[in-house]
Amino acid sequence: MATLTVPVAAAAASLSVLCVHNRYIQPGGEDQVFESESQLLAENGVRVEKVEEQTTYPSGLVRKISAAVDCVWSRSWHQEFKSILRRVRPDVVHIHNFFSVISPSIYYACKEEGIPVVQTLHNYRLACPAASFYRDGKICEECIESGPFHAVKYGCYRESKLGTATLAAMIEVHRKKKTWTEMVDCYIALTEFARDKMIQAGLPAEKIRVKPNFVLPDPGPREGNGDYALFVGRLVDLKGVGTLIKAWSKLPASIPLVIAGDGPFRPEMEKLISELKLQNIDYRGRLSRQDTLAAMKGARFLMFPSEWYEGFPVTIAESFACGVPVLCSRLGGMQEIVEDGSTGLHFAPGDPADMAEKVQWAWSHPEETSTMGFRARSEFEAKYSAERNFAMLTEIYDSVISPSSSGKQGARLSHAHSS
């Protein structure tokens, strides 16, 4: 069932962290953060072991019912995870994602074995079945006020009422069991905005720490001012791709746009580009990370037109690392990460006219845009470097270790940090 991997190079380290991640069918930023954090810990002398699972969509009614039950509470994962814990004996379990196969039953295995749990809140799953607070092309927070079963009538998860009901049951059952408030020792929110939103949704404020994502390895800053605007991301409607194309139809043909990524919105995007007869958009498909960073270094600025709250987009951190400013929606954590007028510009979400106005200004003021790029690089060095993140992460681990072993573990963490 589970894939358990142990990096050999870190096997002799004194601090042990078990990192858990249920991968989605479509790879995304969460997978990248899981790998980067695991690598960061191992490179700094922490013994890292990983438990990974892959989401699948079952076919047939019987399998769907079985998967729905396991989503709420997987007996097999509860038992298997206890066996893994007894074999590995980690100091801390760090859960990135348990949905949909692993299930919250692993929290109870950790509690039964006396091992503290850290959980990263990559999205809003514990309050919203869709995990995004987004429905029908706009922000929706109705589940905060009315509870997760409110989403069933809309089929918010994959346009499936059965799937949404399953997720709503998982959220509500574990809310009543106090899983979210008592089984997790510390939550990691990626922005202050996300922390506030999850407190509003019922998570205990005293258990939520803010630690942003980071970039590993450091790609280094670009040279020059860049020759085009760039969009990098999954092609889905909530990423604002349609609004981006409409904004470009309002701009001079002399301002080129490069688009990198793929997803279900691609046919509609290509149709829109064709209908609007836009010759200044270069669609390059999905790029490797190396090619993505190269594209960033050739850009004058990055476009981030997302129309949902977002978690902490690694793309923005990578853009900052490359010394490239970001033009983003004035929404959620994005406006917290990108300082308007300093490391980029804000525009109204879903508003192609306002977006076009900001793009026109940024393109026609290369010196100011270049200065924003230098500030973006400084922001990366101060907040989003691997070194800064390792210090924050190990401090969080230190805070959840049981009092009976706090001195011993604190010494371990200090040793790991200094090595």
NUDONU-608308 format. One line per field, with one value per residue (C-alpha): residue number from 1; x, y, z; residue in three letters. Coordinates in steps of 0.1 Angstrom, whole numbers, plus 2048, in hexadecimal, padded with zeros to 3 digits. Layout:
REM NUDONU-608308
resi: [NUM  ...] .
c1: [X  ...] .
c2: [Y  ...] .
c3: [Z  ...] .
resn: [ALA  ...] .
REM end
This chain:
REM NUDONU-608308
resi: [1  2  3  4  5  6  7  8  9  10  11  12  13  14  15  16  17  18  19  20  21  22  23  24  25  26  27  28  29  30  31  32  33  34  35  36  37  38  39  40  41  42  43  44  45  46  47  48  49  50  51  52  53  54  55  56  57  58  59  60  61  62  63  64  65  66  67  68  69  70  71  72  73  74  75  76  77  78  79  80  81  82  83  84  85  86  87  88  89  90  91  92  93  94  95  96  97  98  99  100  101  102  103  104  105  106  107  108  109  110  111  112  113  114  115  116  117  118  119  120  121  122  123  124  125  126  127  128  129  130  131  132  133  134  135  136  137  138  139  140  141  142  143  144  145  146  147  148  149  150  151  152  153  154  155  156  157  158  159  160  161  162  163  164  165  166  167  168  169  170  171  172  173  174  175  176  177  178  179  180  181  182  183  184  185  186  187  188  189  190  191  192  193  194  195  196  197  198  199  200  201  202  203  204  205  206  207  208  209  210  211  212  213  214  215  216  217  218  219  220  221  222  223  224  225  226  227  228  229  230  231  232  233  234  235  236  237  238  239  240  241  242  243  244  245  246  247  248  249  250  251  252  253  254  255  256  257  258  259  260  261  262  263  264  265  266  267  268  269  270  271  272  273  274  275  276  277  278  279  280  281  282  283  284  285  286  287  288  289  290  291  292  293  294  295  296  297  298  299  300  301  302  303  304  305  306  307  308  309  310  311  312  313  314  315  316  317  318  319  320  321  322  323  324  325  326  327  328  329  330  331  332  333  334  335  336  337  338  339  340  341  342  343  344  345  346  347  348  349  350  351  352  353  354  355  356  357  358  359  360  361  362  363  364  365  366  367  368  369  370  371  372  373  374  375  376  377  378  379  380  381  382  383  384  385  386  387  388  389  390  391  392  393  394  395  396  397  398  399  400  401  402  403  404  405  406  407  408  409  410  411  412  413  414  415  416  417  418  419] .
c1: [800  818  839  853  874  893  8AF  8CF  8E4  8D0  8CC  8E5  8D6  8C8  8A7  88D  870  855  846  824  814  7F7  7FE  7E3  7DD  7E8  80A  80B  81C  815  82A  846  846  845  864  876  870  87B  89A  8A1  89F  8B5  8CF  8D1  8D8  8B4  8AA  88D  875  858  836  825  805  7F5  7D1  7BB  797  785  76C  74D  734  743  766  759  747  765  77B  762  763  789  78B  77A  78C  7A4  7A8  7C4  7D7  7D3  7E2  7FD  807  80B  822  836  839  844  85E  86B  865  867  86A  850  836  831  812  80F  7EF  7DA  7BF  7B1  7BF  7D3  7B7  7B7  7BA  7E0  7DD  7CF  7EB  804  7F1  7F1  816  81D  82D  825  815  81C  804  809  7EA  7F2  7CD  7AB  7A0  798  77D  773  76C  77A  799  798  77B  772  752  742  75E  75F  76A  752  755  732  740  750  72E  718  72E  73E  71E  712  729  718  6FC  715  72C  74A  763  769  744  73A  71F  72A  74F  746  730  74D  764  74A  746  76B  76E  74F  755  778  76D  755  770  786  7A1  7A9  7AD  7BC  7CF  7E6  801  809  7FB  811  7FE  811  805  7F5  7D6  7D3  7D8  7BC  7A5  7AA  7A6  785  77C  782  7A6  7B7  7CB  7E6  7EE  7F3  816  81E  83B  83D  848  86B  882  89C  8B5  8B9  8B8  8CA  8BE  8B9  8CE  8BD  899  887  876  852  838  834  819  822  808  7ED  7D3  7B3  798  7A0  7C3  7B5  7C2  7A3  7A5  7CA  7C3  7A7  7BF  7D8  7BE  7BE  7E3  7FA  807  82A  826  82D  81F  82E  818  826  810  7F4  7D3  7AE  7A9  7C2  7A9  794  7B3  7BF  79C  79C  7BE  7B3  792  7A3  7BE  7DA  7FC  811  80A  823  815  831  81F  82B  850  869  873  895  884  86A  886  897  876  873  896  88C  86C  867  84C  837  811  7FE  7D8  7CA  7A6  7A6  7B8  7D6  7EC  810  818  83C  83B  83B  858  86B  865  872  891  897  894  874  857  833  813  7F7  7D3  7CB  7BD  7C5  7E9  7F5  7F2  805  822  825  828  815  82D  84C  850  835  812  7EE  7D0  7AB  7A5  790  793  7A5  7A4  7B6  7CF  7D6  7DC  7F5  807  809  818  831  83C  840  854  872  888  86D  866  88B  88C  86E  882  89F  887  877  899  8A0  87E  887  8A8  898  879  879  89C  8A3  8B8  89D  883  898  89B  876  86D  884  877  854  85F  870  850  83B  854  846  852  861  87B  87C  8A0  8AC  899  8A2  8C7  8C0  8B0  8CD  8E6  8D2  8D0  8F5  900] .
c2: [800  81B  824  829  838  83F  856  842  861  86D  84B  853  874  878  88A  875  883  86E  882  877  881  874  87F  88C  87D  89F  8A9  8CB  8E3  8CE  8B1  8C9  8D7  8B4  8AA  8CB  8CA  8A5  8AE  8CC  8B8  89C  8B4  8C3  8A3  899  874  877  85A  85E  84D  854  849  850  85B  847  84B  82A  81C  809  810  7F7  805  829  821  80F  82D  845  832  831  856  85C  841  827  80A  7FB  81C  81F  7FD  800  823  816  7FB  814  82A  80D  803  827  838  85B  879  88C  883  89F  89A  8AE  89D  87F  883  86E  84B  84E  85E  86F  84D  852  86E  855  83D  859  861  83D  83A  85B  86D  892  89D  8BB  8C2  8DA  8EB  8ED  8F5  8F9  8D5  8D3  8EE  8EB  8CA  8DB  8E6  908  91E  922  919  923  93C  94E  94D  939  935  927  907  91C  929  90C  8EE  8D7  8C4  8E5  8DE  8BD  8CD  8DF  8C0  8D6  8B9  8AF  8B8  898  899  877  881  8A2  890  879  896  8A9  88A  887  8AB  8AA  888  893  8B5  8A4  88B  8A9  89B  8BD  8CD  8B1  899  8B2  8C3  8DF  8EB  8FD  918  926  94A  960  962  93C  93A  953  941  91F  92F  93D  919  90B  901  90B  92B  920  902  914  921  933  926  92F  918  91C  915  8FA  8FD  922  929  94A  96C  973  98A  9A6  9B2  996  995  989  985  961  94B  92A  913  8F9  903  903  91E  928  931  94E  943  94F  971  972  96C  986  99F  998  9A0  9C4  9C8  9D2  9B6  9C1  9B2  98C  972  950  935  916  8FA  8E2  8D8  8D4  8F9  8F6  8F0  90E  923  91A  921  943  94C  942  955  975  971  976  972  97D  95E  942  922  90A  8EF  8DF  8E6  8D4  8E7  8F0  8FE  910  922  92A  939  94D  95C  967  978  99D  993  976  976  966  96C  952  957  941  947  931  921  92D  92A  91D  92E  950  946  939  95A  96E  957  95F  984  987  99C  98E  99E  98C  98D  9A2  984  96D  964  972  996  98D  97D  997  9BB  9D2  9EB  9DB  9B7  9B8  9C6  9BC  9BC  9B5  98F  986  9A8  9A7  9CD  9D4  9B8  9C7  9E9  9DC  9C7  9E6  9FB  9DF  9DA  9FF  A05  9ED  9FF  9FE  9DA  9D1  9E1  9CC  9AE  9B7  9BB  99A  989  999  98D  96A  96B  978  961  945  937  912  91D  933  918  8FD  912  918  8F4  8E5  8FF  8F3  8CF  8D8  8E8  8C8  8B0  8A2  8B2  892  892  8B8  8BD  89E  8A8  8CD  8C2  8AD  8C9  8E1  8C7  8C2  8E7  8ED  8CF] .
c3: [800  80C  7FD  818  80E  823  815  81C  821  83E  850  86B  876  899  891  87F  86C  85A  83D  830  80F  7FB  7D7  7C1  79E  78F  79C  7AC  7C4  7E2  7D4  7CD  7F1  7FF  7EB  7F2  818  81A  806  81C  83C  82F  822  844  856  860  85B  844  83B  824  822  800  7F0  7CF  7CB  7B3  7A8  7AD  794  79D  7B9  7D1  7CE  7D0  7F1  7FF  7F5  805  826  826  81F  840  853  844  85B  846  846  86C  871  857  864  887  87A  867  887  89C  882  87B  89D  88F  8A6  892  877  85E  849  829  81B  826  80C  7FD  804  824  839  85B  86D  86D  886  89F  898  8A0  8C0  8CB  8C5  8D7  8B9  8B2  892  87C  860  843  837  812  80A  81B  81B  841  83C  817  804  7E4  7F9  7E7  7F4  7CF  7BD  79C  793  7B4  7D8  7EE  814  81A  82A  846  850  847  84A  830  826  818  7FA  7F1  7DD  7C7  7C2  7CB  7CA  7A6  79E  7B0  7CC  7D8  7D9  7EA  804  80C  812  826  83C  841  84C  862  873  87D  888  8A0  8AB  8B1  89A  88C  8AE  8C3  8AC  89C  8B1  899  878  85F  84B  82D  832  84D  837  836  85C  862  84B  85B  87E  871  866  889  88C  8AD  8A9  8C1  8AC  88B  882  861  84C  827  80B  7FE  7DF  7DE  7CF  7CB  7A5  7A9  79B  776  761  74D  74D  73B  719  721  73B  748  756  767  775  771  757  76B  76D  791  787  773  752  73F  74F  746  721  721  730  715  6FB  709  706  6E9  6D4  6DE  701  6FE  716  71C  72B  73B  749  741  74E  746  73D  720  704  70F  712  6EF  6E1  6F2  6E5  6C2  6C4  6D0  6B5  6CE  6BC  6DA  6F1  6F0  700  709  71B  73B  742  758  777  767  748  75E  771  750  743  763  75F  73C  748  750  76A  774  771  78D  786  79D  7A8  7C7  7E8  7E0  7FA  7F5  7D0  7CC  7AA  7BB  7D1  7B3  7A1  7BE  7BF  79B  7A2  78E  79B  79C  790  7A4  7AF  7CD  7DF  7FC  804  7E2  7ED  80D  7FB  7DF  7EC  7D4  7C5  7D5  7C9  7AF  7A8  7B2  79C  7A3  7A0  781  772  750  74C  76D  766  744  753  76C  751  73A  756  760  73C  734  754  751  76B  786  77D  77F  7A2  7AD  7A1  7B8  7D5  7CD  7CE  7F0  7FD  7F2  804  824  825  80C  80B  815  832  841  83C  84D  86C  86D  867  881  89A  894  899  8B9  8C6  8C3  8D2  8F3  913  920  904  8FC  908  8F4  8D5  8D7  8D7  8B9  8A6  8AF  8A3  882  87D  882  86D] .
resn: [MET  ALA  THR  LEU  THR  VAL  PRO  VAL  ALA  ALA  ALA  ALA  ALA  SER  LEU  SER  VAL  LEU  CYS  VAL  HIS  ASN  ARG  TYR  ILE  GLN  PRO  GLY  GLY  GLU  ASP  GLN  VAL  PHE  GLU  SER  GLU  SER  GLN  LEU  LEU  ALA  GLU  ASN  GLY  VAL  ARG  VAL  GLU  LYS  VAL  GLU  GLU  GLN  THR  THR  TYR  PRO  SER  GLY  LEU  VAL  ARG  LYS  ILE  SER  ALA  ALA  VAL  ASP  CYS  VAL  TRP  SER  ARG  SER  TRP  HIS  GLN  GLU  PHE  LYS  SER  ILE  LEU  ARG  ARG  VAL  ARG  PRO  ASP  VAL  VAL  HIS  ILE  HIS  ASN  PHE  PHE  SER  VAL  ILE  SER  PRO  SER  ILE  TYR  TYR  ALA  CYS  LYS  GLU  GLU  GLY  ILE  PRO  VAL  VAL  GLN  THR  LEU  HIS  ASN  TYR  ARG  LEU  ALA  CYS  PRO  ALA  ALA  SER  PHE  TYR  ARG  ASP  GLY  LYS  ILE  CYS  GLU  GLU  CYS  ILE  GLU  SER  GLY  PRO  PHE  HIS  ALA  VAL  LYS  TYR  GLY  CYS  TYR  ARG  GLU  SER  LYS  LEU  GLY  THR  ALA  THR  LEU  ALA  ALA  MET  ILE  GLU  VAL  HIS  ARG  LYS  LYS  LYS  THR  TRP  THR  GLU  MET  VAL  ASP  CYS  TYR  ILE  ALA  LEU  THR  GLU  PHE  ALA  ARG  ASP  LYS  MET  ILE  GLN  ALA  GLY  LEU  PRO  ALA  GLU  LYS  ILE  ARG  VAL  LYS  PRO  ASN  PHE  VAL  LEU  PRO  ASP  PRO  GLY  PRO  ARG  GLU  GLY  ASN  GLY  ASP  TYR  ALA  LEU  PHE  VAL  GLY  ARG  LEU  VAL  ASP  LEU  LYS  GLY  VAL  GLY  THR  LEU  ILE  LYS  ALA  TRP  SER  LYS  LEU  PRO  ALA  SER  ILE  PRO  LEU  VAL  ILE  ALA  GLY  ASP  GLY  PRO  PHE  ARG  PRO  GLU  MET  GLU  LYS  LEU  ILE  SER  GLU  LEU  LYS  LEU  GLN  ASN  ILE  ASP  TYR  ARG  GLY  ARG  LEU  SER  ARG  GLN  ASP  THR  LEU  ALA  ALA  MET  LYS  GLY  ALA  ARG  PHE  LEU  MET  PHE  PRO  SER  GLU  TRP  TYR  GLU  GLY  PHE  PRO  VAL  THR  ILE  ALA  GLU  SER  PHE  ALA  CYS  GLY  VAL  PRO  VAL  LEU  CYS  SER  ARG  LEU  GLY  GLY  MET  GLN  GLU  ILE  VAL  GLU  ASP  GLY  SER  THR  GLY  LEU  HIS  PHE  ALA  PRO  GLY  ASP  PRO  ALA  ASP  MET  ALA  GLU  LYS  VAL  GLN  TRP  ALA  TRP  SER  HIS  PRO  GLU  GLU  THR  SER  THR  MET  GLY  PHE  ARG  ALA  ARG  SER  GLU  PHE  GLU  ALA  LYS  TYR  SER  ALA  GLU  ARG  ASN  PHE  ALA  MET  LEU  THR  GLU  ILE  TYR  ASP  SER  VAL  ILE  SER  PRO  SER  SER  SER  GLY  LYS  GLN  GLY  ALA  ARG  LEU  SER  HIS  ALA  HIS  SER  SER] .
REM end
